[in-house]
Amino acid sequence: AYYRRDRRRAPVSIQKFFPFTPDYMSWEDWNGNMVIYFEEESIPVNEELNWKKTVEGMSMLPTFESYPIPDPELFETWQNWANAFTAMLNGPSQ
């Protein structure tokens, strides 16, 4: 379940490299890794069918407010969205 935290606190800084790729993961693994990696945040936990609700919840968290989180409505699968999200966090590959 998603619980909104106080928005006045400082956002978690995103490290230089986000180490997870969705290509070889289940949704449960991906969502669980997000919860662990951003442990200071209230990353929503949902079943795979509701992955867009997780993304919507993440976009309202202080850490992600200043990042252009990809619009989940533009993606057919969570893997495609997660690849775009990872690229956004890590920047262009070299």
KEBA-924020 format. One record per residue: residue number from 1; y, z, x of N, C-alpha, C in turn; residue in one letter. Coordinates in steps of 0.02 Angstrom, whole numbers, m for minus. Each point is the difference from the previous one (the first is absolute). Layout:
BEGIN
+-----+--------+--------+--------+---------+--------+--------+--------+--------+--------+--------+
| num | nnorth |    nup |  neast | canorth |   caup | caeast | cnorth |    cup |  ceast | residu |
+-----+--------+--------+--------+---------+--------+--------+--------+--------+--------+--------+
| NUM |      Y |      Z |      X |       Y |      Z |      X |      Y |      Z |      X |      A |
...
+-----+--------+--------+--------+---------+--------+--------+--------+--------+--------+--------+
***
This chain:
BEGIN
+-----+--------+--------+--------+---------+--------+--------+--------+--------+--------+--------+
| num | nnorth |    nup |  neast | canorth |   caup | caeast | cnorth |    cup |  ceast | residu |
+-----+--------+--------+--------+---------+--------+--------+--------+--------+--------+--------+
|   1 |    m59 |      0 |     42 |      59 |      0 |    m42 |     62 |      0 |     44 |      A |
|   2 |     53 |    m24 |    m27 |      63 |     m6 |     37 |     47 |     55 |    m22 |      Y |
|   3 |     26 |     37 |     47 |      48 |     53 |    m13 |     63 |    m14 |     41 |      Y |
|   4 |     56 |     m8 |    m33 |      62 |    m14 |     34 |     25 |     62 |     36 |      R |
|   5 |     18 |     m9 |     62 |      28 |     56 |     39 |     75 |     m3 |     m1 |      R |
|   6 |     31 |     50 |     28 |      73 |      3 |      3 |     26 |    m58 |     43 |      D |
|   7 |     44 |    m41 |    m28 |      25 |    m59 |     35 |     54 |     18 |     51 |      R |
|   8 |     23 |     61 |      4 |      52 |     18 |     47 |    m26 |     12 |     70 |      R |
|   9 |    m63 |      8 |      8 |     m26 |     13 |     67 |      1 |    m64 |     42 |      R |
|  10 |     m3 |      8 |     64 |       3 |    m57 |     46 |    m65 |    m40 |     m5 |      A |
|  11 |      6 |    m66 |      3 |     m61 |    m42 |     m2 |    m41 |      7 |     63 |      P |
|  12 |    m64 |    m13 |     m6 |     m45 |      0 |     58 |     16 |    m63 |     40 |      V |
|  13 |      5 |      7 |     65 |      13 |    m60 |     40 |    m66 |    m39 |      8 |      S |
|  14 |      5 |    m65 |     m4 |     m59 |    m42 |      7 |     m9 |    m15 |     73 |      I |
|  15 |    m59 |     13 |     25 |     m15 |    m12 |     70 |      2 |    m74 |     15 |      Q |
|  16 |     m1 |    m17 |     63 |       8 |    m70 |     21 |    m57 |    m45 |    m24 |      K |
|  17 |    m60 |     26 |     m4 |     m57 |    m42 |    m19 |    m41 |     33 |    m55 |      F |
|  18 |     m9 |    m35 |    m55 |     m42 |     23 |    m55 |    m70 |    m26 |     13 |      F |
|  19 |    m50 |     43 |     14 |     m64 |    m21 |     28 |    m53 |    m25 |    m49 |      P |
|  20 |     15 |    m10 |    m63 |     m52 |    m18 |    m49 |      8 |    m71 |    m24 |      F |
|  21 |    m54 |    m36 |     m5 |       0 |    m67 |    m28 |    m46 |      0 |    m61 |      T |
|  22 |     23 |    m28 |    m55 |     m40 |      2 |    m61 |    m58 |    m50 |     m2 |      P |
|  23 |     m2 |    m44 |     48 |     m49 |    m55 |     m3 |    m72 |     23 |     m3 |      D |
|  24 |    m15 |     56 |     31 |     m70 |     23 |      3 |     m7 |     71 |    m29 |      Y |
|  25 |     42 |     16 |    m49 |      m1 |     66 |    m30 |     m8 |     m5 |    m75 |      M |
|  26 |    m27 |     53 |    m29 |       0 |      5 |    m73 |     68 |     28 |    m21 |      S |
|  27 |     16 |     m6 |    m64 |      63 |     29 |    m25 |      1 |     75 |     12 |      W |
|  28 |    m57 |     33 |    m11 |      m2 |     73 |      9 |     16 |     19 |     72 |      E |
|  29 |    m26 |    m39 |     48 |      15 |     14 |     71 |     74 |    m12 |     14 |      D |
|  30 |     26 |    m56 |    m25 |      71 |    m16 |     12 |     45 |     54 |    m30 |      W |
|  31 |    m10 |     15 |    m62 |      41 |     50 |    m34 |     m7 |     68 |     34 |      N |
|  32 |    m61 |     19 |     18 |     m11 |     63 |     35 |     34 |      3 |     68 |      G |
|  33 |     m2 |    m56 |     37 |      34 |     m2 |     65 |     75 |      6 |     m8 |      N |
|  34 |     28 |    m28 |    m53 |      72 |      7 |    m13 |     17 |     73 |    m12 |      M |
|  35 |    m42 |     34 |    m39 |      12 |     71 |    m15 |     m1 |     41 |     65 |      V |
|  36 |    m48 |    m15 |     44 |      m7 |     37 |     63 |     57 |    m18 |     48 |      I |
|  37 |     14 |    m64 |      8 |      50 |    m23 |     49 |     70 |     24 |    m18 |      Y |
|  38 |     16 |      0 |    m64 |      65 |     23 |    m24 |     m8 |     66 |    m36 |      F |
|  39 |    m32 |     47 |     34 |     m19 |     64 |    m32 |     59 |     40 |    m26 |      E |
|  40 |     60 |    m12 |     26 |      59 |     37 |    m24 |     24 |    m26 |    m67 |      E |
|  41 |    m24 |    m58 |    m21 |      20 |    m30 |    m63 |    m54 |     10 |    m53 |      E |
|  42 |     20 |    m11 |    m61 |     m47 |      4 |    m57 |    m23 |    m70 |    m17 |      S |
|  43 |    m40 |    m30 |     44 |     m26 |    m66 |    m14 |    m45 |      4 |    m61 |      I |
|  44 |     13 |    m41 |    m50 |     m42 |      1 |    m60 |    m72 |    m22 |     15 |      P |
|  45 |    m46 |     30 |    m35 |     m71 |    m19 |      6 |    m22 |    m26 |    m68 |      V |
|  46 |    m22 |    m63 |      0 |     m23 |    m32 |    m61 |    m63 |    m39 |     14 |      N |
|  47 |    m35 |    m19 |    m53 |     m57 |    m44 |      8 |     24 |    m70 |     16 |      E |
|  48 |    m44 |    m41 |     26 |      19 |    m68 |     22 |     34 |    m41 |    m56 |      E |
|  49 |    m23 |      6 |    m61 |      29 |    m38 |    m55 |     74 |     17 |    m10 |      L |
|  50 |     20 |     59 |     22 |      69 |     23 |     m8 |     39 |      2 |     66 |      N |
|  51 |    m18 |    m44 |     46 |      32 |      0 |     66 |     75 |    m11 |     m5 |      W |
|  52 |     23 |    m37 |    m49 |      72 |    m13 |     m7 |     38 |     64 |    m17 |      K |
|  53 |    m32 |     47 |    m35 |      32 |     65 |    m14 |     10 |     39 |     64 |      K |
|  54 |    m48 |     m5 |     46 |       7 |     32 |     65 |     61 |    m28 |     36 |      T |
|  55 |      6 |    m65 |      1 |      56 |    m33 |     34 |     67 |     20 |    m33 |      V |
|  56 |      2 |      1 |    m66 |      61 |     20 |    m35 |     19 |     71 |     19 |      E |
|  57 |    m49 |     45 |      3 |      14 |     69 |     19 |     24 |      5 |     72 |      G |
|  58 |    m30 |    m39 |     44 |      20 |      1 |     71 |     73 |    m23 |      8 |      M |
|  59 |     19 |    m50 |    m39 |      67 |    m27 |      7 |     55 |     50 |    m18 |      S |
|  60 |    m18 |     52 |    m36 |      49 |     51 |    m19 |      3 |     59 |     48 |      M |
|  61 |    m44 |      1 |     50 |      m1 |     55 |     48 |     55 |     m9 |     52 |      L |
|  62 |     30 |     54 |     24 |      55 |     m4 |     48 |    m16 |    m42 |     62 |      P |
|  63 |    m60 |      5 |     26 |     m17 |    m37 |     61 |      5 |    m75 |    m11 |      T |
|  64 |    m16 |    m24 |    m59 |      m3 |    m72 |    m12 |     61 |    m28 |    m36 |      F |
|  65 |     47 |     43 |    m20 |      59 |    m24 |    m37 |     40 |    m51 |     39 |      E |
|  66 |      4 |      7 |     65 |      41 |    m45 |     40 |    m38 |    m61 |     26 |      S |
|  67 |    m64 |     m4 |    m15 |     m41 |    m57 |     22 |    m10 |    m48 |    m58 |      Y |
|  68 |     m1 |    m63 |     14 |     m11 |    m50 |    m53 |    m75 |     m5 |    m18 |      P |
|  69 |    m25 |     49 |    m35 |     m71 |     m1 |    m19 |    m12 |    m62 |    m43 |      I |
|  70 |    m50 |    m40 |     18 |     m15 |    m61 |    m38 |    m13 |     16 |    m74 |      P |
|  71 |     26 |    m42 |    m43 |      m9 |      8 |    m72 |    m74 |    m14 |    m17 |      D |
|  72 |    m35 |     49 |    m28 |     m71 |    m10 |    m15 |    m13 |    m55 |    m51 |      P |
|  73 |     49 |    m16 |    m41 |      m9 |    m52 |    m50 |     m6 |    m70 |     30 |      E |
|  74 |     18 |     m6 |     64 |      m5 |    m65 |     34 |    m68 |    m12 |     31 |      L |
|  75 |    m45 |     48 |     m6 |     m65 |     m4 |     33 |    m57 |      7 |    m51 |      F |
|  76 |    m51 |    m40 |     10 |     m59 |      5 |    m45 |    m46 |     57 |     19 |      E |
|  77 |     m4 |     15 |     65 |     m46 |     52 |     22 |     37 |     53 |     40 |      T |
|  78 |    m29 |     59 |      2 |      30 |     53 |     39 |     m3 |    m16 |     74 |      W |
|  79 |    m53 |    m36 |     22 |      m6 |    m18 |     70 |     58 |    m45 |     23 |      Q |
|  80 |     18 |    m49 |    m42 |      57 |    m43 |     17 |     64 |     40 |      4 |      N |
|  81 |     10 |     44 |    m50 |      59 |     43 |      2 |     m1 |     44 |     62 |      W |
|  82 |    m57 |     32 |     15 |      m4 |     46 |     57 |     12 |    m35 |     66 |      A |
|  83 |    m22 |    m62 |      6 |      15 |    m39 |     61 |     75 |    m11 |      7 |      N |
|  84 |     34 |    m16 |    m55 |      73 |     m8 |      2 |     34 |     66 |     16 |      A |
|  85 |    m25 |     54 |    m29 |      28 |     67 |     13 |     m7 |     18 |     74 |      F |
|  86 |    m60 |    m12 |     28 |     m13 |     15 |     71 |     46 |    m41 |     45 |      T |
|  87 |      9 |    m64 |    m17 |      45 |    m43 |     39 |     72 |     26 |     m4 |      A |
|  88 |     20 |     25 |    m58 |      67 |     28 |     m8 |      8 |     61 |     44 |      M |
|  89 |    m50 |     44 |      2 |       5 |     60 |     41 |     m2 |    m15 |     75 |      L |
|  90 |    m44 |    m45 |     20 |     m11 |    m14 |     71 |     47 |    m54 |     28 |      N |
|  91 |     32 |    m38 |    m43 |      41 |    m54 |     23 |    m42 |    m61 |     15 |      G |
|  92 |     32 |    m54 |     20 |     m38 |    m62 |     13 |    m48 |      9 |     58 |      P |
|  93 |    m59 |    m31 |     m6 |     m49 |      4 |     54 |     21 |    m47 |     56 |      S |
|  94 |    m23 |     17 |     58 |      22 |    m39 |     59 |    m53 |    m46 |     25 |      Q |
+-----+--------+--------+--------+---------+--------+--------+--------+--------+--------+--------+
***
